[in-house]
Amino acid sequence: MRATTTPTVRLLITLALVTAGAGAVAGCGTEKGGERGREVRDAGPEGRSGDRARQVADAWDGSPAAEAWREGYYPMGEAVQLPEDAFRNEADKQAYASQNFALRGDLPVPERKEGQARWQDGGSLTLPLMGPREAYETLDRNSAEAPHLTVTGAELGEMTLATSRGPATVPAWLFTLEGYDTPLKRAALRPSKLPEAPIGPAAQAPSDALWNLDHLVAVAAGGRTVTVAAHHGSCDDGPAVDVLETDGSVVLSASVVGTEDGPCTAQLLSQEVDVKLDRPLGDRVLLDAFTGRPVPYGRPRAQSPS
């Protein structure tokens, strides 16, 4: 008898290949669906995903890893802030989206190697600074002959961005762009080292019931909604995300619903899902039930600041 492979199994094999050795898919090539994922369901105490979420929460709550997370600097918002009048035209917008920059000037020599993150509650943390050359290279990742943004200089300044401890003011490289009156800002402070997770991944590869999340997209003002990018395939109804909240953590369990049999292309898609919380996220750790680790922040194909 010839063994047949369903679309779901083929997609899981594809995902297993990209997740092997990493425990999560962060920064892989994805395609964003045109609609939001289905409404989030509350993760009850029953079921495999609910059991796993509870295990992850129990492992993190009160752990040294959770304490280190709350004391560190972990960006949960864009490390780049665009000029006030961006973009002048479609070509500039395309250049930024494709990370195509050109340097037509000298970058300064750093005068110091450390800087501080300062939070609104008065707390601060001193960490190493990223030099202007390295900061520029995080922007310029494309050498194609195509529309580009021209950088003519840079100076060290400041910017405010969202972090796991709330908004923080941090050092930033202010890049002067040709044709723009205000600079492009790139956070210059290196994030704290991620703590070692107190629990391992759920399995070597995702299953129908539990998938790893792609990345964190945003935390809404007020912290009552988090938007995540979740995986699914081309022959299903899209992703669903369950949520388990405790005093110390918020655990998200992603799955795929409505899988179909029959011919199907082995595509790995990514779709944004809004997760409503009972109370603001605050300084609770946002965790992925599959990986057992904090949900990584970052755009697809870009480097996560965390």
Disulfide bonds with the S-S distance in Angstrom:
Cys235-Cys264 2.16
